[in-house]
Amino acid sequence: MRLPRFFREAAMRRRYRKMLSQLFEGDYRVSIARTVDEYQDAFRLVRTGYVYQGYLPMRSPELRIYNQHVLPESVVLIAKKGENVVGTMTVTLDSPAGLPLDKDYGDALTELRAGGEKLVEFGALAVLQPYQGSGVPTLMNMAAWWLAHNILGAERVVIGVNPRAVSWYRATMAFLPFGPLREHADLAAPVVGLSHDLFTFRSFCQKHFSQQLSSGLCAVEHFFDTLPDQVEAPPVASLEELNRWKLPREVFRELFVEQTAHLDDLDAQTRAHLAECRSPRTLEVSTAMAQAAPEQKLLRLRFDHTGPSQIITASKELSHVGNY
């Protein structure tokens, strides 16, 4: 007989407290992606995880890039062990171009926006299987909430998750559904839209996870006030400064103009917002590159990526942790 929800969620919170007590074990570093290799490692990790889970076909593009990734409102977090990227998550502030989750819950998100709250989406979460039970996911979550609160000025977090993960997010982070179960717009998988406001999450953490960690602080202080030493805070104080720091012109052009044709696939709304955020010089595509065949760009993308940060692509090493 299945236990009542109250007892199941209490057990999940006990498990999460144990994870928090071991949070700083392991040589992990979380930071914001800033180089071409770091962005490609992150996008490739998400795509390979989705293929392994059966969410995407084997012949899907090598990198999993959302339209919002080209915008200043999108921040790609990476977790490294040594020089290898072992986890990633994307934090996307709402903008005139919308959120990735608008494809699945545009109607429900419109209602949330009508309430006047500034939305932020956490998504594209993937972690190599050996690090699932480590501090990697929680350290990235701490970085995400800290960014949302201190730099992006967000008030409500939205996520799209696999139904199997709903209980975990509800029990450990106070997320609640804001839309019905649906088939994901881009993936061969079901999705449930969840949300919570940052004030509720802060109160929830104070109530259920108040124990002092080995850092001398409790979890809520790391989520909202002081990042752990394992997380590198960006040296900026605003979204405008963050955009220039995290995605300089040369990195933007190599990622989205020279190595992929992603800018060609943007919808009109995203393209218009991008034109307001980036200079014509940055968005300018050389005649030679504009005329290059897509196959040539793909070949260059696949063979240019070398070095110690290359992602391990063996399927047994990869996993997706429920948050699209």
LUMDREN-77985 format. One line per field, with one value per residue (C-alpha): x, y, z; residue number from 1. Coordinates in steps of 0.25 Angstrom, whole numbers, plus 5000, padded with zeros to 4 digits. Layout:
BEGIN
c1 c(X  ...)
c2 c(Y  ...)
c3 c(Z  ...)
rofi c(NUM  ...)
This chain:
BEGIN
c1 c(5000  5005  5008  5000  5006  5009  5018  5025  5028  5033  5043  5048  5051  5059  5067  5069  5074  5084  5088  5090  5099  5108  5107  5121  5128  5134  5143  5132  5131  5119  5120  5113  5117  5126  5134  5130  5135  5127  5114  5116  5118  5106  5097  5103  5101  5086  5084  5091  5083  5070  5074  5078  5064  5057  5052  5059  5063  5077  5078  5074  5084  5097  5094  5081  5079  5066  5063  5064  5079  5083  5077  5082  5072  5077  5088  5095  5101  5111  5116  5131  5139  5153  5152  5140  5126  5117  5104  5097  5084  5079  5072  5063  5057  5044  5045  5037  5042  5035  5040  5043  5031  5022  5021  5014  5007  5006  4992  4995  5008  5000  4991  5003  5008  4995  4997  5009  5020  5033  5035  5048  5049  5059  5061  5071  5075  5085  5095  5104  5099  5111  5108  5093  5094  5105  5104  5104  5089  5087  5099  5094  5080  5086  5093  5080  5072  5083  5083  5068  5067  5079  5082  5070  5060  5050  5038  5033  5040  5034  5039  5034  5036  5034  5022  5031  5038  5026  5026  5041  5040  5027  5033  5047  5045  5030  5026  5012  5005  5000  4995  4990  4999  5002  5011  5023  5023  5038  5041  5035  5031  5020  5021  5015  5017  5021  5023  5026  5028  5042  5036  5029  5041  5050  5039  5039  5054  5054  5043  5049  5064  5068  5080  5094  5103  5118  5119  5114  5101  5088  5082  5073  5085  5092  5080  5077  5089  5103  5107  5115  5130  5128  5119  5126  5118  5118  5125  5113  5101  5091  5085  5092  5105  5103  5100  5113  5121  5115  5113  5123  5122  5133  5126  5112  5117  5124  5113  5101  5106  5119  5117  5102  5090  5082  5079  5073  5063  5058  5043  5040  5037  5051  5058  5052  5056  5070  5071  5068  5079  5090  5097  5096  5111  5109  5097  5104  5106  5118  5114  5122  5116  5102  5104  5111  5103  5097  5105  5118  5114  5110  5123  5131  5124  5126  5141  5145  5142  5154  5162  5160  5146  5140  5127  5127  5116  5115  5100  5102  5109  5097  5084  5073  5068  5053  5054  5053)
c2 c(5000  5014  5023  5036  5048  5055  5044  5042  5057  5057  5045  5053  5065  5056  5051  5066  5070  5059  5064  5078  5072  5066  5078  5083  5069  5068  5077  5084  5098  5105  5117  5125  5120  5130  5123  5116  5103  5105  5108  5097  5087  5091  5091  5077  5071  5075  5069  5056  5055  5057  5047  5036  5038  5037  5051  5054  5046  5042  5051  5063  5075  5073  5085  5088  5103  5110  5123  5130  5126  5137  5148  5156  5150  5136  5131  5117  5111  5100  5091  5086  5075  5079  5083  5075  5080  5071  5079  5090  5099  5111  5123  5131  5144  5148  5157  5162  5149  5141  5128  5114  5109  5118  5108  5098  5108  5121  5123  5120  5129  5140  5139  5139  5152  5159  5158  5167  5158  5157  5143  5135  5121  5110  5099  5091  5084  5072  5065  5054  5041  5039  5053  5052  5050  5059  5074  5078  5080  5087  5097  5100  5103  5112  5120  5120  5126  5135  5141  5142  5149  5158  5161  5158  5164  5152  5150  5136  5124  5115  5101  5090  5076  5062  5057  5047  5059  5067  5061  5064  5079  5080  5074  5080  5094  5097  5097  5095  5092  5104  5096  5082  5071  5073  5067  5075  5084  5080  5067  5053  5054  5059  5072  5079  5094  5097  5110  5117  5131  5134  5139  5126  5118  5126  5123  5109  5107  5114  5104  5091  5093  5102  5093  5100  5094  5092  5106  5112  5117  5110  5107  5119  5128  5122  5122  5137  5144  5138  5128  5116  5117  5107  5116  5128  5140  5149  5162  5170  5177  5178  5170  5180  5178  5163  5162  5169  5160  5146  5147  5157  5160  5150  5138  5142  5142  5129  5122  5127  5133  5126  5112  5110  5116  5118  5133  5129  5120  5131  5135  5149  5153  5148  5154  5168  5167  5163  5175  5184  5177  5175  5184  5183  5180  5168  5162  5165  5152  5152  5149  5136  5131  5134  5126  5115  5102  5097  5084  5092  5099  5086  5079  5091  5090  5076  5076  5089  5085  5079  5080  5075  5081  5071  5065  5050  5045  5030  5028  5021  5033  5043  5046  5057  5060  5064  5079  5082)
c3 c(5000  4996  5008  5008  5002  5015  5019  5005  5005  5019  5015  5003  5012  5021  5009  5004  5018  5017  5003  5009  5020  5010  5000  5001  4999  4986  4977  4969  4964  4959  4950  4938  4924  4917  4907  4894  4899  4912  4905  4895  4906  4913  4901  4897  4911  4911  4897  4900  4912  4905  4894  4905  4912  4898  4898  4885  4873  4871  4859  4866  4865  4874  4883  4890  4888  4892  4885  4898  4899  4890  4899  4911  4920  4919  4928  4926  4938  4938  4949  4947  4953  4949  4935  4931  4931  4939  4940  4934  4936  4929  4937  4928  4932  4925  4913  4901  4895  4906  4913  4907  4915  4907  4897  4907  4916  4909  4914  4928  4928  4922  4935  4944  4937  4938  4953  4952  4957  4949  4944  4943  4937  4942  4931  4922  4935  4932  4941  4938  4945  4955  4961  4962  4977  4979  4983  4968  4966  4979  4977  4963  4969  4980  4968  4961  4972  4976  4962  4961  4974  4974  4959  4951  4961  4959  4968  4963  4958  4947  4943  4934  4939  4936  4944  4952  4958  4963  4977  4979  4975  4983  4995  4995  4988  4991  4976  4972  4959  4951  4939  4935  4930  4915  4904  4903  4891  4886  4893  4893  4908  4917  4925  4937  4939  4954  4960  4974  4978  4984  4997  4999  4996  5006  5017  5013  5014  5028  5033  5027  5025  5036  5040  5040  5029  5029  5023  5036  5029  5026  5013  5011  5013  5002  4993  4995  5002  5002  4991  4995  4992  4982  4974  4966  4967  4955  4957  4953  4959  4948  4936  4926  4932  4933  4918  4914  4924  4921  4906  4899  4884  4880  4887  4883  4868  4869  4876  4868  4855  4851  4856  4856  4848  4860  4857  4844  4852  4862  4862  4859  4874  4878  4866  4869  4884  4880  4871  4883  4891  4882  4872  4857  4857  4866  4858  4845  4837  4827  4813  4812  4825  4821  4808  4815  4814  4827  4826  4826  4838  4845  4841  4847  4860  4861  4859  4865  4879  4886  4899  4913  4915  4904  4909  4912  4903  4907  4909  4923  4928  4925  4932  4932  4945  4942  4939  4924)
rofi c(1  2  3  4  5  6  7  8  9  10  11  12  13  14  15  16  17  18  19  20  21  22  23  24  25  26  27  28  29  30  31  32  33  34  35  36  37  38  39  40  41  42  43  44  45  46  47  48  49  50  51  52  53  54  55  56  57  58  59  60  61  62  63  64  65  66  67  68  69  70  71  72  73  74  75  76  77  78  79  80  81  82  83  84  85  86  87  88  89  90  91  92  93  94  95  96  97  98  99  100  101  102  103  104  105  106  107  108  109  110  111  112  113  114  115  116  117  118  119  120  121  122  123  124  125  126  127  128  129  130  131  132  133  134  135  136  137  138  139  140  141  142  143  144  145  146  147  148  149  150  151  152  153  154  155  156  157  158  159  160  161  162  163  164  165  166  167  168  169  170  171  172  173  174  175  176  177  178  179  180  181  182  183  184  185  186  187  188  189  190  191  192  193  194  195  196  197  198  199  200  201  202  203  204  205  206  207  208  209  210  211  212  213  214  215  216  217  218  219  220  221  222  223  224  225  226  227  228  229  230  231  232  233  234  235  236  237  238  239  240  241  242  243  244  245  246  247  248  249  250  251  252  253  254  255  256  257  258  259  260  261  262  263  264  265  266  267  268  269  270  271  272  273  274  275  276  277  278  279  280  281  282  283  284  285  286  287  288  289  290  291  292  293  294  295  296  297  298  299  300  301  302  303  304  305  306  307  308  309  310  311  312  313  314  315  316  317  318  319  320  321  322  323  324)
